[in-house]
Amino acid sequence: MRLKGKVAIITGGAQGIGKVTAKRFSEEGASVIIFDLNEEAMKTACNEVKTNGSVEYKKVNVTDFNAMKNVMNDIIADKGQIDIIVANAGITRDSMCHKMCEENFDSVINVNLKGAFNSARSVIEHMRERQSGKILFTSSVVGEYGNMGQVNYAASKAGVIGMAKSLAKELAFKNVNVNVVAPGYTNTEMMATIPEKVMEKIVSKIPMGKLAEPKQIADAFVFLASDEANYITGHVLSVNGGLTL
């Protein structure tokens, strides 16, 4: 029950890492609010992940600055506080750069980077006033080291790291921690479209010889959201099975 009494928001929480993180936060006693656009998926997720803490959802587009600000204000009015936000919403639109269209570059940047900014920006004033809070971002091993065919995704996830480090410096004196989890290749819906031969090549490069499970990423978020991580800020916690060794 390390998050008992905490109010936590998880964007992109209807599936994948976000959904499992919502479950782990609920297990640790947090009141969890999932943000996503897929209402049916959110309803299903709420039923599946609720354990010790409450779980509810809000249909909101993370790329809409005003919508994010308004829904945060509504939550603060209802709950009285927001203690944790996990800016996790993300998409991929992969192709080699010489074939990538402007729309696919812009959409990934808008969701993955601008959406992360909107998530943080919409709670910063509240957390500064309370002099307490945890802002967490989902980056990627791709944001740390790049990847062929993912110029847009790598740029967005590298941008998240730079933003988090800057925010950490801005907010440290207000007792607000800002950190990043950078997952390696993880066994989620997003990986299901990868051809078997490509998957074999990916796994062969991971020293631990297997993909991460979403719970292993979620556990990293639990630690950084807990009081155990109160003296950690501006850190990128890489959870990748030794891929970058």
C-alpha positions in Angstrom: 0.0 0.0 0.0 2.8 2.4 -0.8 0.5 4.8 -2.7 -2.4 4.7 -0.2 -4.2 8.1 -0.2 -2.6 9.2 -3.4 -4.5 10.4 -6.5 -2.8 9.2 -9.7 -3.5 10.0 -13.3 -2.2 7.7 -16.1 -2.6 8.9 -19.7 -2.9 6.1 -22.3 -4.1 3.9 -19.5 -6.6 1.8 -21.3 -4.0 -0.8 -22.6 -0.4 -1.9 -22.6 2.0 -0.5 -20.0 -0.5 2.2 -19.0 -3.1 -0.4 -18.1 -0.8 -2.6 -16.1 0.6 0.5 -14.3 -3.0 1.5 -13.4 -3.4 -2.0 -11.9 -0.2 -1.8 -9.9 -1.1 1.7 -8.6 -4.5 0.4 -7.5 -2.8 -2.6 -5.8 -0.7 -0.1 -3.9 -3.8 1.8 -2.7 -3.9 4.8 -5.1 -7.1 6.3 -6.5 -6.4 6.0 -10.2 -7.9 8.0 -13.1 -7.2 6.7 -16.6 -7.1 9.1 -19.5 -7.6 7.8 -23.0 -9.8 8.2 -26.1 -11.2 4.7 -26.4 -14.1 4.7 -24.0 -14.9 1.0 -24.3 -11.3 0.1 -23.7 -11.3 2.3 -20.6 -14.4 0.8 -19.2 -12.9 -2.7 -19.6 -9.6 -1.6 -18.1 -11.4 -0.1 -15.0 -13.1 -3.4 -14.4 -9.9 -5.4 -14.8 -7.4 -3.3 -12.9 -9.4 -2.2 -9.8 -8.0 -3.8 -6.6 -7.3 -1.9 -3.4 -7.8 1.6 -4.8 -10.6 3.1 -6.9 -10.2 3.3 -10.7 -12.1 5.6 -13.0 -11.6 7.1 -16.4 -11.8 10.4 -18.3 -12.1 10.6 -22.1 -9.7 13.3 -23.1 -7.3 14.0 -25.9 -3.8 14.7 -24.5 -2.9 16.8 -27.5 -5.7 19.3 -26.5 -4.1 21.8 -24.1 -7.3 23.4 -22.9 -9.1 20.1 -22.5 -6.3 18.7 -20.4 -6.3 21.8 -18.2 -10.1 21.7 -17.7 -10.2 18.0 -16.8 -7.4 18.5 -14.3 -9.3 21.3 -12.7 -12.4 19.1 -12.5 -10.4 16.4 -10.8 -8.8 18.8 -8.3 -12.2 20.1 -7.5 -13.6 16.6 -7.0 -10.6 14.9 -5.3 -8.9 17.8 -3.7 -5.5 16.9 -5.0 -3.4 15.3 -7.7 -0.3 13.6 -6.4 1.0 11.6 -9.4 0.8 11.9 -13.1 2.2 9.3 -15.5 2.4 10.8 -19.0 2.3 7.5 -20.9 0.1 8.1 -23.9 2.0 7.3 -27.1 1.6 6.1 -30.7 3.9 4.9 -33.5 3.8 5.6 -37.2 6.9 3.8 -38.4 8.7 4.2 -41.7 12.2 5.0 -43.0 12.7 8.7 -42.9 13.0 9.1 -46.7 9.5 7.6 -47.0 7.9 9.3 -43.9 5.1 11.8 -44.6 4.7 15.0 -42.7 1.4 13.8 -41.2 3.0 10.7 -39.6 5.8 12.8 -38.1 3.5 15.4 -36.8 1.0 13.0 -35.2 3.7 11.1 -33.3 5.2 14.4 -32.0 1.8 15.7 -31.1 0.7 12.7 -29.0 4.1 11.6 -27.6 5.8 14.9 -26.9 3.2 17.6 -26.9 0.8 15.3 -25.0 3.5 14.7 -22.4 4.0 18.5 -22.1 0.2 19.1 -21.8 0.0 16.4 -19.1 2.8 18.0 -17.0 1.8 21.6 -17.6 -1.8 20.9 -16.5 -0.7 19.8 -13.0 2.4 21.9 -12.4 0.7 24.9 -10.8 -1.3 22.6 -8.5 1.8 20.7 -7.4 3.8 23.9 -6.9 1.2 25.2 -4.6 1.0 22.0 -2.6 4.8 21.7 -2.7 4.4 18.0 -3.4 4.0 15.7 -6.4 5.4 13.2 -8.8 5.5 13.8 -12.6 6.5 10.7 -14.5 7.1 10.2 -18.2 7.3 7.1 -20.4 10.2 7.4 -22.8 11.8 4.4 -24.6 15.2 2.8 -25.3 14.6 4.2 -28.8 14.6 7.7 -27.3 18.0 7.0 -25.7 19.7 5.3 -28.6 17.6 5.7 -31.7 16.2 3.1 -34.1 15.9 2.6 -37.8 12.5 3.4 -39.1 11.5 5.4 -36.1 12.8 8.9 -36.6 9.5 10.4 -35.4 9.1 8.1 -32.4 12.8 8.4 -31.3 12.6 12.2 -31.6 9.5 12.3 -29.4 10.9 10.0 -26.8 14.3 11.8 -26.7 12.3 15.1 -26.3 10.5 13.6 -23.3 13.8 13.0 -21.6 15.1 16.5 -22.2 11.8 18.0 -21.0 11.8 15.9 -17.9 15.4 16.9 -16.9 14.5 20.6 -17.5 11.3 20.3 -15.4 13.2 18.5 -12.7 15.5 21.5 -12.3 12.6 23.9 -12.3 10.5 22.0 -9.7 13.1 20.5 -7.3 12.9 23.4 -4.9 9.1 23.0 -4.8 9.5 19.3 -3.7 8.1 18.0 -7.0 10.0 15.0 -8.4 10.2 14.6 -12.2 11.5 11.3 -13.6 11.4 9.0 -16.6 11.0 5.3 -17.2 12.6 4.2 -20.5 11.3 0.7 -21.3 13.1 -1.6 -23.7 11.1 -3.9 -26.0 8.0 -4.9 -24.0 5.4 -7.6 -24.6 2.5 -5.3 -25.4 -0.1 -4.9 -28.1 2.3 -2.6 -29.9 4.8 -5.4 -30.4 2.2 -7.8 -31.8 2.5 -6.4 -35.4 6.3 -7.2 -35.6 7.1 -10.1 -37.9 8.5 -13.2 -36.2 11.9 -13.0 -37.9 12.3 -9.4 -36.8 11.2 -10.3 -33.3 13.8 -13.1 -33.1 16.5 -10.6 -34.2 15.4 -8.1 -31.5 15.4 -10.7 -28.7 18.8 -12.0 -29.8 20.3 -8.6 -28.9 18.8 -8.5 -25.4 21.3 -10.0 -22.9 18.4 -11.4 -20.7 17.1 -13.1 -23.8 13.5 -12.0 -23.6 11.1 -9.1 -23.9 10.1 -7.2 -20.8 6.6 -7.9 -19.3 4.4 -4.8 -18.7 4.4 -5.5 -15.0 8.2 -5.1 -14.9 7.8 -1.6 -16.4 4.9 -0.8 -14.1 6.9 -1.8 -11.0 9.5 0.9 -12.0 6.7 3.5 -12.1 5.5 2.3 -8.7 8.9 2.9 -7.2 9.3 6.3 -8.7 5.8 7.3 -7.6 6.4 6.2 -4.0 8.0 8.0 -1.0 10.9 5.6 -1.4 12.0 7.8 -4.4 11.6 11.2 -2.8 15.3 12.1 -3.3 15.3 11.0 -6.9 14.6 13.6 -9.6 15.7 14.1 -13.2 16.5 10.5 -13.5 16.0 8.1 -16.5 15.3 4.6 -15.2 16.1 2.3 -18.1 14.3 -1.1 -17.9 15.6 -3.0 -20.9 17.1 -6.3 -19.9 20.6 -5.1 -20.6 19.9 -4.1 -24.2 22.1 -1.1 -24.0 25.1 -2.7 -22.4 
